[in-house]
Amino acid sequence: MRNGMVTFVGMIGGLALLLVGFLGPWYVINVGILGFDYNAGLFLTKMELRSPGQDILVSMGYAEAETNVQNMHMNTGSFAVIDTALYLTLLAVMTAALAVLFIAAFVFEKGKPKTMKLMGGCFAFLTFLLTLLPALYFMNTKFVEDSGGFWFNLSLFGMSFSGGPGYAWYLMLIVAVISLICAGIVLLIKIKPVGVSVEKMTSPPASE
């Protein structure tokens, strides 16, 4: 077994967090109406509206949502951003899984060590890019019209609106950091020669 077990475990943890982030809410909008607070969670594949008791009121895809959220003053054009984040995150899941496989092959001495090490590091770095980019891209979008930005709090027509990232968005940043660290560590690991013994040949002393 070669050095790199910590990196292997780290990438497995990163992949697990990435899967949780893929399924969780990336953005949360709270709407206060007549003393009741409603919650809208924006996931990568759907939108959920929750009642004041936090029971799911309705769950819908974004094609359906475009015609049902006008009263919430949502910027439906931002749904295209969610689609882009979805595809980039799917690619990140693939690169993270490949990074785990190649790093495992390197650690457990399967295949050519230099190739496994290089591929593991490269796929871990790609995972860093594919998790950081959608998170930053997502951050530059206004999901509610007339909002002040990614984090906001405003009142319109007697209703209060507030919004900010959900836990899945934060997980993407954590996975990006983990992937970058793992990529750097595995690429810097020095491969020790295996099964090669160096013997010093000494010549007998010269006879006078």
Secondary structure, 3 states (H helix, E strand, C coil): CCCCHHHHHHHHHHHHHHHHHHHCCCEEEEEEECCEEEEEEECCCCEEEECCCCCEEEEECHHHHCCCCHHHCECHHHHHHHHHHHHHHHHHHHHHHHHHHHHHHHHCCCCCHHHHHHHHHHHHHHHHHHHHHHHHHHHCCCCECCCCCCCEEEEECCEEEEEEECHHHHHHHHHHHHHHHHHHHHHHCCCCCCCCCCCCCCCCCCCC
